[in-house]
Amino acid sequence: MRVAAKACRVQIVGAAFVPLEGWLWGGFVSTREILQLRKTVRKKLTDAITSTIAPYQERGVRLRVLIGDGDAREVILGLVERCRADLLVLGTHARAGIIRFRLGSVAAHVIRHARCDVLVVRPPNLVAKGG
């Protein structure tokens, strides 16, 4: 297992997305404010990823963080293509109902369009009801 771990590269991909950004460009918000909003979203995403991966880096795991701007589906697929990934491990919020209908499912889109294998990881507290 140690040989395999040293032979693989782990890259963390994040998408900095400003919801309804297209509407903001309609004159309701200044360009400066939109660019500041983008910068804030990117910083919060970077901070969240950095704090999440810190314990692994402290143990010597080499991780590379790639952040793209825009819709998560396109950012993830674009970066996976660019990196020529063999496997994509994708977390999901497991949203359902009207929220999923309105926002769509990033995981479902990526599974359908990725040119590599995709492993989807659900939240640990998500348990299917019924049988």
RAZIJO-V761312 format. One record per residue. RES is the residue in one small letter. SS is DSSP state (~ for helix, > for strand, _ for the rest). PSI is psi in whole degrees, -180 to 180 (999 if undefined). OMEGA is omega in radians with two decimals (999 if undefined). Layout:
res=RES ss=SS psi=PSI omega=OMEGA
res=RES ss=SS psi=PSI omega=OMEGA
//
This chain:
res=m ss=_ psi=-33 omega=-3.14
res=r ss=~ psi=-37 omega=3.13
res=v ss=~ psi=-45 omega=-3.14
res=a ss=~ psi=-40 omega=-3.12
res=a ss=~ psi=-37 omega=3.14
res=k ss=~ psi=-25 omega=-3.09
res=a ss=~ psi=-16 omega=-3.08
res=c ss=_ psi=155 omega=3.05
res=r ss=_ psi=134 omega=3.11
res=v ss=> psi=122 omega=3.14
res=q ss=> psi=129 omega=3.13
res=i ss=> psi=125 omega=-3.10
res=v ss=> psi=132 omega=3.07
res=g ss=> psi=152 omega=3.13
res=a ss=> psi=118 omega=3.09
res=a ss=> psi=109 omega=-3.02
res=f ss=_ psi=130 omega=3.07
res=v ss=_ psi=108 omega=-3.12
res=p ss=_ psi=139 omega=3.09
res=l ss=_ psi=27 omega=-3.11
res=e ss=~ psi=-38 omega=3.13
res=g ss=~ psi=-37 omega=3.12
res=w ss=~ psi=-33 omega=-3.13
res=l ss=~ psi=-33 omega=-3.13
res=w ss=_ psi=-6 omega=-3.11
res=g ss=_ psi=9 omega=3.08
res=g ss=_ psi=-6 omega=-3.12
res=f ss=_ psi=-24 omega=-3.08
res=v ss=_ psi=143 omega=-3.11
res=s ss=_ psi=157 omega=3.10
res=t ss=~ psi=-42 omega=-3.14
res=r ss=~ psi=-42 omega=-3.14
res=e ss=~ psi=-38 omega=3.12
res=i ss=~ psi=-44 omega=3.13
res=l ss=~ psi=-36 omega=3.08
res=q ss=~ psi=-40 omega=3.10
res=l ss=~ psi=-44 omega=3.07
res=r ss=~ psi=-46 omega=-3.12
res=k ss=~ psi=-41 omega=3.14
res=t ss=~ psi=-45 omega=3.13
res=v ss=~ psi=-44 omega=3.14
res=r ss=~ psi=-43 omega=-3.14
res=k ss=~ psi=-44 omega=3.13
res=k ss=~ psi=-40 omega=3.11
res=l ss=~ psi=-47 omega=3.13
res=t ss=~ psi=-45 omega=3.12
res=d ss=~ psi=-42 omega=-3.14
res=a ss=~ psi=-44 omega=3.13
res=i ss=~ psi=-44 omega=-3.12
res=t ss=~ psi=-45 omega=-3.13
res=s ss=~ psi=-31 omega=3.14
res=t ss=~ psi=-40 omega=-3.06
res=i ss=~ psi=-11 omega=-3.09
res=a ss=~ psi=-46 omega=-3.14
res=p ss=~ psi=-33 omega=3.13
res=y ss=~ psi=-41 omega=3.11
res=q ss=~ psi=-35 omega=3.10
res=e ss=~ psi=-26 omega=3.11
res=r ss=_ psi=4 omega=3.07
res=g ss=_ psi=4 omega=3.11
res=v ss=_ psi=127 omega=-3.13
res=r ss=_ psi=118 omega=-3.13
res=l ss=> psi=143 omega=3.08
res=r ss=> psi=132 omega=-3.12
res=v ss=> psi=129 omega=3.09
res=l ss=> psi=123 omega=3.14
res=i ss=> psi=130 omega=3.07
res=g ss=> psi=159 omega=3.13
res=d ss=> psi=132 omega=3.06
res=g ss=_ psi=-163 omega=-3.11
res=d ss=_ psi=130 omega=-3.06
res=a ss=~ psi=-39 omega=-3.11
res=r ss=~ psi=-48 omega=-3.09
res=e ss=~ psi=-38 omega=3.11
res=v ss=~ psi=-48 omega=-3.11
res=i ss=~ psi=-49 omega=-3.13
res=l ss=~ psi=-40 omega=3.14
res=g ss=~ psi=-44 omega=-3.13
res=l ss=~ psi=-35 omega=3.09
res=v ss=~ psi=-41 omega=3.08
res=e ss=~ psi=-49 omega=-3.09
res=r ss=~ psi=-37 omega=-3.11
res=c ss=~ psi=-8 omega=-3.08
res=r ss=_ psi=52 omega=-3.09
res=a ss=_ psi=146 omega=3.04
res=d ss=_ psi=-29 omega=-3.10
res=l ss=> psi=135 omega=3.05
res=l ss=> psi=123 omega=3.04
res=v ss=> psi=121 omega=-2.97
res=l ss=> psi=125 omega=3.05
res=g ss=> psi=154 omega=3.13
res=t ss=_ psi=148 omega=3.06
res=h ss=_ psi=-16 omega=-3.13
res=a ss=_ psi=45 omega=3.09
res=r ss=_ psi=154 omega=3.14
res=a ss=_ psi=175 omega=3.04
res=g ss=~ psi=-143 omega=-3.03
res=i ss=~ psi=-33 omega=3.14
res=i ss=~ psi=-45 omega=3.13
res=r ss=~ psi=-39 omega=3.14
res=f ss=~ psi=-44 omega=-3.09
res=r ss=~ psi=-41 omega=-3.07
res=l ss=~ psi=-21 omega=-3.04
res=g ss=_ psi=170 omega=3.13
res=s ss=_ psi=115 omega=3.10
res=v ss=~ psi=-47 omega=-3.11
res=a ss=~ psi=-47 omega=-3.12
res=a ss=~ psi=-42 omega=3.14
res=h ss=~ psi=-46 omega=-3.10
res=v ss=~ psi=-41 omega=3.12
res=i ss=~ psi=-43 omega=-3.11
res=r ss=~ psi=-31 omega=-2.98
res=h ss=~ psi=-12 omega=-3.11
res=a ss=_ psi=143 omega=3.12
res=r ss=_ psi=12 omega=3.08
res=c ss=_ psi=173 omega=3.08
res=d ss=> psi=148 omega=-3.13
res=v ss=> psi=128 omega=3.05
res=l ss=> psi=120 omega=-3.12
res=v ss=> psi=130 omega=-3.12
res=v ss=> psi=125 omega=-3.13
res=r ss=_ psi=164 omega=3.10
res=p ss=_ psi=145 omega=-3.07
res=p ss=_ psi=-25 omega=-3.09
res=n ss=_ psi=5 omega=-3.12
res=l ss=_ psi=117 omega=3.13
res=v ss=_ psi=131 omega=3.12
res=a ss=_ psi=136 omega=3.08
res=k ss=_ psi=150 omega=3.14
res=g ss=_ psi=-134 omega=-3.05
res=g ss=_ psi=999 omega=999
//
